[in-house]
Amino acid sequence: MTAWGAGCSIWENAVDEANMRAFDCGDIPEDRFVMTTCHEDAPLIEALWFGREVAWHSAVELNDTLLLHVAPSASEVEMLAAFENAKDWNDDPSESNH
């Protein structure tokens, strides 16, 4: 789970807590463990790139992506386009694909 935006650490902590509570705060089986990351100070494109290109699970093949955009107004088209464009993002300032 990759969280981005103002206060995104609240979402990250909520997912972590829910995962722990699902197993009574005991050992979480590897195939049920949810890795979370928080990208509060990063540009949106970087967080989308991370979730799309870097995130992986050691025991579960990740085939589907769910984008949950919590905002005052809908922007489905823009978010889906940003997610698609994130595959080409590079944080090297000498590259021109920003």
PAZAPA-4460 file (N, C-alpha, C; in steps of 0.05 Angstrom, whole numbers, plus 32768, in hexadecimal, padded with zeros to 4 digits):
% residues 98
    n_x    n_y    n_z   ca_x   ca_y   ca_z    c_x    c_y    c_z   seq   type   mol
   8011   7FE9   8000   8000   8000   8000   8012   8018   8000     1      M     A
   800F   8029   7FEC   801E   8041   7FEA   800C   8059   7FEF     2      T     A
   8013   8069   8003   8003   8080   800B   8011   8099   8002     3      A     A
   8002   80AD   7FF9   800D   80C6   7FF0   7FFA   80DD   7FF8     4      W     A
   8006   80F4   7FFD   7FF6   810C   8002   7FF7   8115   801F     5      G     A
   7FEA   812C   8024   7FE9   8138   803E   7FDD   8124   8052     6      A     A
   7FEA   811F   8068   7FE0   810D   807C   7FDF   80EF   8074     7      G     A
   7FED   80E8   805F   7FEC   80CC   8056   7FF6   80B8   806A     8      C     A
   8006   80C1   807D   8010   80AE   8092   7FF9   80A3   80A2     9      S     A
   7FE3   80B2   80A4   7FCB   80A7   80B2   7FC1   808F   80A4    10      I     A
   7FBF   8090   8089   7FB6   8079   8079   7FCA   8061   807C    11      W     A
   7FE4   8068   807B   7FF8   8053   807E   7FF5   8045   8099    12      E     A
   7FF3   8055   80AE   7FF0   8049   80C9   7FD7   8039   80CC    13      N     A
   7FC1   8042   80C0   7FA7   8034   80C1   7FA9   8018   80B4    14      A     A
   7FB7   8017   809D   7FBA   7FFE   808F   7FCC   7FEB   80A0    15      V     A
   7FE2   7FF6   80AA   7FF4   7FE6   80BB   7FE5   7FDA   80D3    16      D     A
   7FD5   7FEB   80E0   7FC6   7FE3   80F8   7FB1   7FCE   80F1    17      E     A
   7FA3   7FD2   80DB   7F8F   7FBE   80D2   7F9C   7FA3   80CC    18      A     A
   7FB3   7FA4   80C0   7FC1   7F8B   80B9   7FCA   7F7D   80D3    19      N     A
   7FD3   7F8C   80E7   7FDC   7F80   8100   7FC3   7F75   810F    20      M     A
   7FAE   7F84   8110   7F96   7F7B   811F   7F89   7F63   8112    21      R     A
   7F8C   7F60   80F8   7F80   7F49   80EB   7F8D   7F2F   80F5    22      A     A
   7FA5   7F31   8101   7FB3   7F1A   810C   7FB8   7F1E   812A    23      F     A
   7FA6   7F2C   8137   7FA7   7F30   8154   7FC3   7F39   815D    24      D     A
   7FCF   7F4A   814D   7FE9   7F56   8153   7FFF   7F40   8157    25      C     A
   7FFA   7F29   814B   800E   7F14   814C   801D   7F12   8131    26      G     A
   8028   7EFB   812C   8037   7EF7   8113   8024   7EF9   80FC    27      D     A
   802C   7F07   80E8   801C   7F0A   80CF   8029   7EF7   80BA    28      I     A
   8019   7EE4   80AF   8024   7ED3   809A   802F   7EE4   8083    29      P     A
   8045   7EDB   8077   8052   7EEB   8062   803F   7EF2   804C    30      E     A
   802D   7EDF   8044   801B   7EE4   802E   8003   7EF6   8035    31      D     A
   8002   7EFE   804E   7FEC   7F10   8057   7FF7   7F2B   8061    32      R     A
   8011   7F2E   8060   801E   7F46   806A   801A   7F5C   8055    33      F     A
   8013   7F75   805E   800F   7F8C   804D   8026   7F9F   8052    34      V     A
   8037   7FA3   803E   804C   7FB7   8040   8040   7FD2   803A    35      M     A
   8047   7FE6   8049   803D   8001   8045   8055   8014   8042    36      T     A
   8050   8029   8031   8064   803E   802F   8055   8059   802E    37      T     A
   8062   806E   8038   8056   8088   803A   8068   809C   802A    38      C     A
   805C   80AB   8019   806A   80BE   8007   805F   80DA   800A    39      H     A
   805D   80E3   8022   804F   80FD   8027   805D   8115   801A    40      E     A
   8078   8115   801A   8087   812C   800F   8090   8128   7FF2    41      D     A
   8089   8112   7FE6   8092   810C   7FCB   807D   8116   7FB7    42      A     A
   8085   811A   7F9E   8072   8121   7F8A   805F   8109   7F84    43      P     A
   8047   810E   7F7C   8034   80F8   7F77   8040   80E4   7F63    44      L     A
   804C   80EE   7F4E   8057   80DC   7F3A   806B   80C8   7F45    45      I     A
   807A   80D0   7F59   808E   80BF   7F66   807F   80A9   7F76    46      E     A
   806B   80B0   7F85   805B   809C   7F94   804E   8088   7F81    47      A     A
   8042   8092   7F6C   8035   8081   7F58   804A   806E   7F4B    48      L     A
   8061   8079   7F44   8076   8069   7F39   807F   8053   7F4C    49      W     A
   8082   805A   7F66   808B   8046   7F79   8076   8030   7F7B    50      F     A
   805D   8037   7F7D   8048   8023   7F7F   8046   8012   7F66    51      G     A
   804B   801D   7F50   8048   800F   7F36   8061   7FFF   7F2F    52      R     A
   8079   800A   7F34   8091   7FFE   7F29   80A3   7FF1   7F3E    53      E     A
   80A1   7FF8   7F58   80B3   7FEF   7F6C   80A6   7FDC   7F80    54      V     A
   808E   7FE2   7F88   8081   7FD2   7F9C   807E   7FB5   7F93    55      A     A
   8084   7FA3   7FA6   8082   7F86   7FA0   807D   7F78   7FBB    56      W     A
   8075   7F60   7FB9   806F   7F4F   7FD1   807F   7F35   7FCE    57      H     A
   808C   7F2D   7FE4   809D   7F16   7FE3   808E   7EFC   7FE0    58      S     A
   8074   7EFC   7FE6   8065   7EE2   7FE6   804D   7EE2   7FD4    59      A     A
   8045   7EFA   7FCA   802C   7EFC   7FBB   8032   7F0B   7FA1    60      V     A
   8029   7F01   7F8A   802C   7F0F   7F71   8017   7F25   7F70    61      E     A
   8021   7F3D   7F6C   800F   7F55   7F6B   8007   7F59   7F4E    62      L     A
   7FEE   7F53   7F48   7FE4   7F56   7F2D   7FD2   7F6E   7F28    63      N     A
   7FC4   7F76   7F3D   7FB0   7F8C   7F3A   7FB8   7FA4   7F4B    64      D     A
   7FB1   7FBB   7F42   7FB6   7FD4   7F51   7F9B   7FE1   7F56    65      T     A
   7F98   7FEB   7F6F   7F80   7FFA   7F76   7F8A   8016   7F7D    66      L     A
   7F80   802A   7F6F   7F86   8046   7F76   7F6E   8051   7F85    67      L     A
   7F73   805B   7F9D   7F5F   8067   7FAE   7F67   8084   7FB1    68      L     A
   7F57   8096   7FA5   7F5D   80B2   7FA6   7F48   80C0   7FB7    69      H     A
   7F51   80CA   7FCE   7F3F   80D7   7FE1   7F44   80F5   7FDE    70      V     A
   7F30   8103   7FD3   7F32   8120   7FCD   7F16   812C   7FCC    71      A     A
   7F15   8147   7FCE   7EFB   8154   7FCD   7EED   8151   7FB2    72      P     A
   7EFB   814C   7F9D   7EEE   8148   7F83   7EFB   8131   7F74    73      S     A
   7EEC   8124   7F63   7EF5   810D   7F54   7F08   8116   7F3E    74      A     A
   7F1C   8105   7F39   7F2E   810A   7F22   7F38   80EF   7F18    75      S     A
   7F26   80DE   7F12   7F2C   80C2   7F09   7F3E   80C2   7EF1    76      E     A
   7F37   80D2   7EDD   7F46   80D2   7EC4   7F63   80DB   7EC8    77      V     A
   7F66   80F1   7ED8   7F80   80FB   7EDD   7F91   80E8   7EEE    78      E     A
   7F85   80DB   7F01   7F94   80C8   7F12   7F9D   80B0   7F02    79      M     A
   7F8B   80A5   7EF2   7F92   808E   7EE1   7FA8   8095   7ECD    80      L     A
   7FA7   80AD   7EC2   7FBC   80B6   7EB0   7FD6   80B9   7EBE    81      A     A
   7FD6   80C5   7ED6   7FEE   80C8   7EE6   7FFA   80AD   7EED    82      A     A
   7FE9   809A   7EF4   7FF3   807F   7EFA   8000   8072   7EE2    83      F     A
   7FF4   8075   7ECB   7FFF   806A   7EB2   801A   8078   7EAC    84      E     A
   801B   8092   7EAE   8033   80A1   7EA8   804A   809C   7EBC    85      N     A
   8043   8092   7ED4   8057   808D   7EE9   806B   8078   7EE1    86      A     A
   8063   8066   7ECE   8075   8050   7EC6   808F   805C   7EBA    87      K     A
   808D   8074   7EAF   80A4   8080   7EA1   80B3   8094   7EB2    88      D     A
   80AA   8098   7ECB   80B6   80AC   7EDC   80D3   80A4   7EE4    89      W     A
   80E4   80B8   7EE6   8100   80B4   7EEE   8107   80CC   7EFF    90      N     A
   8113   80C7   7F16   811A   80DE   7F28   8135   80EA   7F21    91      D     A
   8142   80E1   7F0C   815B   80ED   7F03   8156   8107   7EF5    92      D     A
   815F   811E   7F00   8159   8137   7EF4   8166   813A   7ED8    93      P     A
   817A   812A   7ED1   8186   812C   7EB7   8174   811F   7EA1    94      S     A
   8161   810F   7EAA   814E   8102   7E97   8138   8116   7E91    95      E     A
   812C   8114   7E79   8118   8127   7E71   80FB   811D   7E74    96      S     A
   80F7   8106   7E81   80DC   80FB   7E82   80CC   8103   7E9B    97      N     A
   80D3   8119   7EA8   80C4   8123   7EBE   80AB   8131   7EB4    98      H     A
***
